């Protein structure tokens, strides 16, 4: 399966969550290639420390939407702490894309409906 795909729940949920949080305005089809430094939280004038705080806040917001609103659960063998830590690392890597972020989220989260896709 291609990396950025409308039929992948991780891609759709990551995109819609970033859109709800006003991190991007792009259509789904083009959003996968957006780099982390193009999301609205990324302030080029911010110190690395401030950017880390902002990425951490954003990661917790995304996690809350995934779990509390979108009813996602953690994949077996993964933890909340690992998911947040890796989300922050990805968000802080300006060369990573939204598609990369969705792939990471797919590793940690079992998105609603994925378990009945079998």
Secondary structure, DSSP 8 states (H G I E B T S, - for coil): --SS-TT-HHHHHHHHHHHHTTS----HHHHTT-BGGGSTT--TTS-HHHHHHHHHHHHHHHHHIIIIIS--EE-TT--HHHHHHHHHHHHH-TT-BHHHHHHHHHHHEE-TTGGG--
